[in-house]
Amino acid sequence: MDTSRLLRTTGTVIAATGLLLSGCTSGGPGKPGAAASFAPQSAATSAQPSPDAAALRPYYAQKLTWRDCGVPGFECSTMKAPLDYANPGSGGDVDIAVARRKATGPGKRLGSLLVNPGGPGGSGIGYLQAYAGIGYPAAVRAQYDMVSFDPRGVERSSPVECLDGPAMDKYTQVDQTPDDAAERAELVAAFKEFAAGCQKSSQRVLPHVSTVEAARDMDLLRAVLGDEKLNYVGASYGTLLGATYADLFPDRVGRLVLDGAMDPARPALELNRDQTAGFETAFTSFAKDCAKQPDCPLGKGGPDAVAARLKEFFRKVDAQPVPSGDPDRPLGESLATTGVIAALYDESAWPQLREALSSAMNGDGSGLLSLADSYYEREADGKYANLMFANAAVNCLDQPPAFSGPEAVDAALPSFEKASPVFGAGLAWASLNCTYWPVKATGRAKALTAKGAAPIVVVGTTRDPATPYKWAQALAGQLESGTLLTYDGDGHTAYGRGSACIDTAINRYLLEGKPPQDGKKC
């Protein structure tokens, strides 16, 4: 698999951080998980008090000291931000890791272009160094300093920590489609253990990793970089972060691209159910293609027949997991489902998914386990990046939980299974995770208008699995200056994924400030 493609699509709605997948990053199997649980719970702005301008002045006046990153062509620095914007200067600070690659020229320098891959929980610095800083169009890199940061709570920026490697291995194997009272109790206990681990290891930062606070950090970064306006490309959850910024600071909006958009006005339950339908749409596209291929392990026939065979495979590995090459992690239903979902983020992973399914059906689960590990950002040594931890922390702070308890899941199961006969039950139960979160949500679902902002380009893909197209339509409609750019295709996000029509429209906007006509389709 093309690692650079994987890394670049890290932009995860990893939004609801369930046991399975926790959310969503910008992309595909390559950090297919970036994305994460699959349920997107993070679409909220917070009713936090406005920070005191005088107390924030020292933060806006700070100077960044740049150093070598250890990656050729990139510089790194650390920015200070207040832990609590309601009490800047008195509640302590958080360290925000920043990286950049200076404009390569020739041509007029247009300032900084901040990029975010999604998640929440995706590392902006990792994304910048592995893809955006070297893989964005040469004309864009020539005129912009390419910049990113790890948002608060993520990787290099005061990271949230929850469980160690062995505990995470156990957590990712818990059955998310409980068949009886004992399995329900085991799932609830797993969510409670995860939440307690986060509270124990990250008590100080846990109440202060909301999207609103990350957006305020972006304005600090804009200022210390010397930019009058923020130029920004955000993917997946990064669209929520960008839209939140625009709503908070509409007069500071430069050129904003929101690709694979989330709908900030939809509450957690609706977001999770919508995303469930999105994965069903993506699976239907895969099923149609698979049935045409000679190596399709799910046989011939229409999408319903292919789906029925996949469900039967999940049922079998639920009853009897297959070997995976790791004796402590046989391929059961949860890991198998995560592996399949991971590959649905990007149609380029479909051949790998066919191969992994074929092997698993013949007793070798290593291929699907590898996809699941990529989603969870599990390294070969058994250590996990903090993607899933940060994902849960942000999502559970941004909105009240989707469900009040298992009984509420029971009531919603029919609607989830209608949205996706294949994935509905698992994604419904995965949406229970924030129910047991130790910190009360500070945000809520709310339309974002960014009144007075310069034109903002919102990009939607018609068969996007993680951020359904209707979310892009909704966000473009909410933003007073929003203009909708549509990609009729498969996969998560659109920019840089092979459509010359999409890339040309976005490049022109970034370089010339001319947004595409509202409603343009590619």
N, C-alpha and C positions, 0 to 999 in steps of 0.2 A: 504494500500500500504506500502511496505517496505521502511521506511524513510531512512535507511542507503543507500539503493540502489539509492534512489532518490538523496540524497546529493552527492553520489560519482559520479554521472553522470552529475554533474554540468558543465561540460566542454563545451559550448554552443558554432558553428560558429555563434554564435549569430551574425553573421557577419553583417548583414546590417541594423540592428536596424530599422526596419520599424515599423509602428504602430502595426502591428500584432506581429510578433515575431521578435526580433531583432537580432538574431544572432545565435550563437551556442556555447554551452559549451560542455563539454564532454558528455553530456548524456541525459538522458532520462527524463521521466516524472518527474524526481525528480530534479529538476530544470530543468524540461524539458525545461525549458526555458533556462537554461543556455543556452542555447543556447540561444538566443534570437531572432529581426525580423527574418524573416527567412533568410534574404538574407545575405550572407557572403560578406562583402565588404572588409574585411581586409586582403589583402595578399600583403603587400608591404614593401619594404625597402625604407629607406629615404636617400636622397642625402644630409644629414646634414654634416657639416664640422667635421673633426676629433677633438675631444677635446684635449686641451693642457695637456700633461702628467704631467707637473710640477704642474699645478693648480689642477689636480685631486689627487695628492699624499696624501693630508690630508684625503680625503675621503677613499682611499684605506688603510690608516694607522689607521683608527678609530677602537676602541674596542667596542664590543657590551656588554651591561650590561643586563644580563638575569634576569627575574623575573617570579614569578608564574603567569600562565595564568588564573587561576580559573578553569581550566580543568585538572583533575588528569593526571599526567604523562607528561604534556607539559610545556614548558618554552616559554616566549615571550620577544621580545626586539624591539627596534626601530633603524633603520639605517638611516643615513643622506645621501641624494644624491642631486646633483645639480639640481635645477629646469631646467636650460638650459645648456646642455652639451657643447654648443658652447661658453658659458661664465661661466665656473665653478668658483665658489667662488665669483662672482660679481653679479649674478642674483638671489641670495637667494637659499634656499634649499627646498626640500620636505622630509617629513617623510615617510619612508617605514617600515610598520609593518611586523615583522618576527616572526615565531614560529618554534619550533622544538620539537622532542621527541628523546632523545638520544638512541643510539643503545642498544638493550637489551642484546646482547651476548647470548651464547658464540660464539667464533670464532673471526677471525681477523677483526678488524674494517676497513671498506673500505672508510671511510670519510662520507661526506654528500650526501644524495640523495634528490635533489630539485624536487618538484612535482608542476604541474600547471594543474588545471581542465578545463581551456578553457574560453570561453566567446566570445570576450573579456568582462571582467566585472565580471567574477566568482571570488569569494573570495578564494584565496589559503589557507588562514588560516582556514576558515570554512571547506574546503575540507580535509585538513590535520587532523583536530581534529575530524571530523565526520566519516572519512573513511580511508584515506591513512595511517595515523599514527597508526591506530589500525586494519585495514582491509587488508593491503598489506600482502603478504606471510610472515610467521614468520621468515623464513630464511633471507629474505631481511631486515626486521626490526631488526634482530639480528646483522647484520653487518654494517648497515648504520644508521647514524643519519637521521631521517626523517625530512625534512625541507620544509617550504613553506613561501610564502609572499603574501601580497595583492599588486598587481602591482600599480604603481602610478595612482591615479584617482579612485581607487577601495576601497570601504568600509572603512578600517582603515588607508589607505595611501593617505592622502590629497584628499579625495573623491570629484568627480564631483557631483554636485547637479543641478537639473533642475526644477522639478515641485513638488508641495506638493501632498499629498494623494488624495484629491478631484479632483485636476487638472489631475492627472494621471488616476483616474477612468474615467474621461471624455475622456481623450486621447485614452485609450484602447478600447473605445466603438465607436470611429469614423468609419464610413463605409469605408472599404478599397477596395471595388469594386463599385466605384461610377457609378450610373446609369444616371445621368444628370449633367448639368452645376453647379447646386447648390451643389450637393454632391461632385463634384470635387473641388469646391471652399472651401468647409468645410474641405476636406482632406488637401489641400495645407495650409490652415490657421492653422490647427492642427500641421503640421510639422514646420511651421514658429514659432508658439507659443512655441513649445518644444525647438527649437533652441535658441530662445530669452531667455527662462528661464535658459538654460545652460550658456549662455553668461552673464546674469545678476548675477547668483549665483556663477559662477566658472571661472570668466574671467582670473584670474591669472594662473591657472593650465591648462586651456583648450588647449593652444597651445603646451603643453609639456607632452602629454600622449600617444605618438606614441609607436608602437611596438619596434622600434629601441631604443628609450630611455629606455623602460622597459628591453630590452635585455642588455643594458649597466648597468642598475641597477643590473641585475643578475650577471654580472662580478664583480661588487663591492661586492655583497653578497658572491660570491665564495671566494673572497680574505679575507674578514673579518671573514669568517668561518674557514680560514686556509687551504683551499683546493687548491692544485696546478691545478687540472683539475675540470671541472664541470660535475657531474653526474646528469642526469635529466630524468624525465618522464613527457612528456607533452601530453595532450589529446585535440583533436579538435583544437580550436584556439591556444592552448598551443603548437601545432606542428609548427605553424608559428613563435611563440616566440622562440622556441628552434632552428629552422632552421636559424632564423635571428641571434641568438647568435652564432651559428656555423659559419656563413658566416663572422661575424665581428671578431670572435676570434677562428679561426680554430685550432690554436696551443694549445688552452686551453680546447678542447673538450675531455671529458672522455668517459663515457658510456651514450649515448643519445638514448632514445626511444621516437618516435614521432607517437602517436597512434590516428588514425582517422584524417589523414593528410589533410592539405590544400595545394593548389597549389599557391605558391607566384607569379608565372609568369602570372596568369590569371587576367585580369582587372575586375573591379567591375561588369560590366554588365554580363560578361560571368560567373563569380562566382555565381551571383544571379540566373541566368538561369539554371546553372548546379545544384544548390541546389534545385531549383524548381523540376527538374527532379528527384532528389534524394528522395524528399518527395513523389513523385508519385510512385517511385519504392517501397518505404516503405508501402505506402497505398495499393498498389497492393498485397503485401504479407499479410497485414492485411485483405484485402477483401477476399482473397482466404481462409484464416483461418476462418474468420467470417462466410462465407457461409456454413462451415461445422458444425458450432456450433448451438445447439438448441435455444440459446438465442440471435442469431444474429438479431438486430433490422433492418438491411438493407436487409433482405430477402435472398433468394437463388439465384443461377445463377453465372455467371462468374464475374470477376472484373469489367467489363464495366457496368453490370447491377447494381452491388453494388455501384459503383461510381455515377451512374445516380441518385440513390435514395439518396445518401448523398448530391449531388448538389441540389436536390429538397428540402431536409430538410434545407439547407442553404438559399435557395430562400424563404422559408416560414418564417424562423426566421428573415430574412432581412425585410420582409414586416410586420411581427407581432412578435416581441420578446416574449419569454415565460418567466413566473416568475422564479426567481432563488433563492428566499429566501431573497434577498436584493432588496428592492423596488427601490433603486437608480441605480441598475445595472441589469436590466433584460437581459436575454440571447439573444442577437442579433447575426447577422452573424459574426461580428468581434471576439467577445469573444468565440462563438461556434467554429469558425475555429481555433483559438488559442488553445482551449482545445483539439481539435482533433490532431493538429500538435504536441502538447506537448506529447501526448501518443504514437506517432509514433517513438519517440526516443529509445524506449526500448520495445521489444516484451512482456516483463513481464507485461506491462501495458495494453495489449490488452483486457483482461477480464474486467478491469475497464472501458475501453473505450466503450465496448459493453454495459455495464450497464449504463454508463452516457448517451450514445446516446438513449438507450431505454427509460430512464426516461425523457429526453428532448423531445422526440417525443410524450410523454404522458403528457406533460405540466409541467415538473419539470426540470428546467435547472441548478439546484444546482451542479450536478456532473460535468458537463462540465465547469461550472464557477470555481469550485475548481481546476480543471486541469489548466485552464487559469491562476488562481491566483498563482499556484505553478510555472508556467512558468515565470510569471512576478515578482516573489518573493514578492508578496503582503501579508502582515501579517493580522491576524484577526482584528487588530485594525485599518486597513485601511492605514497603513504606508507601503511604498515600500522600499526595499533595493535599493542600487544605481546601481544594475546590468544594467538596461536599459540605465541609464544615461552614465555610463562608456562605455558601449557597443557602443553607438552612437559616443561618443567622440573619442574613439580609431579608429573605422572604418572610420569615416569621415576625420580623420587626415592621416590615412595610405594610402588612395587612393583618387583620384578625384572621384566625384559622378558618379553613374551609368548613370544618366539621367540629361539632361540640363533643363527639364521642363515637364509638362504634355503632350505636343505634342510628345515628345520623347517616353514617356510611350505608348501612342497610337500606335506609329509605331512598338514598340516591343511586343505589346500584343499578336499578332498571334504566335510568337515564344514561348512566355511563356505559352500560352494556349496549344500549341502543346506539350511542355515539361510536362505539367500537366493540363489536362482538369478540374481537381477538384480544384487545388490550384493556377493555373497559374496567373489568373487575380489579385488576392489578393497579391501575392508575387511580381508581377511586380509593382503594385502601392506602395507597402511597400518599394521598392527600391528607391523611390523618396526622402527619408528623408534627405540624405546628400546634396541634391541640395540646401538647404537653410541654410546650416551650416555656422556659423559666422566666422570660422577660415579656412583659405585656407589649403588644404591638403599639407603635407610636404613629403609624400611618393608616390610611384608609383609601379605598378606591375613590378616584376623583378625576373628572375630566380636566385636561390640561390645555389651556388656550394660548398661553404665551402672547398675550395681547400686545401689539406694537412691535413684535419681533420681525426681523428681516425674513425673506422667504426661506422656508425649511422644506427640504425634499424628503418625503416619506416613501420608502420602497417596500413593495409587497410582492411575494411570489405566490402564484395561484394554488400550487399544491405543496406549500411549505408544511412540513410535519409538525414543527415546534411552535411556530408563530403563524397561526392561520391567517389567510389573506384578509378575512374580514376585520382583523385587528388593525391592519395597515389602513384599510378604508376608514375605520373608526378614528384612528389617531389623526390622519390627514384631515378629517372633518372637524375634529376638535380644535386643532391648532389654527389660530386665526390666519396665519400665513402659510399653512401647510399646502403642499402640492404633491399629488399622488403619482408615483411612477410604478407601473405594473410590469412584472416579468411573468409571462405565461409559461410556466415550467415546473420542474420538480426540484426538490432539495431545499435546504435552509439558507436563506439570504440570497442575494442576487449579484452584488458588486464583485467583480473579479472572478466570476464563476463560468466565464465562457461566452456571455452574451455581449457581442460588440455594441449592440443597441443600448443596453443598460450602461455599459462602461463609458461609451461616448457621451451619453447624457450627463452622467455624474462627473466625468472629468471636465466637461465644459463648465458645469456649475462650479466646481472647485477652483478651476483656473481662471474663469472669466466672470464668475458671479451670476451667470445666466441660468436660472432653473429651467427644467423641462416644462413643457406645457402641462398644466394640471390634467390628469387623466391619460397621459401618454402611456401606450402599451408596447411592449417589446416581445 
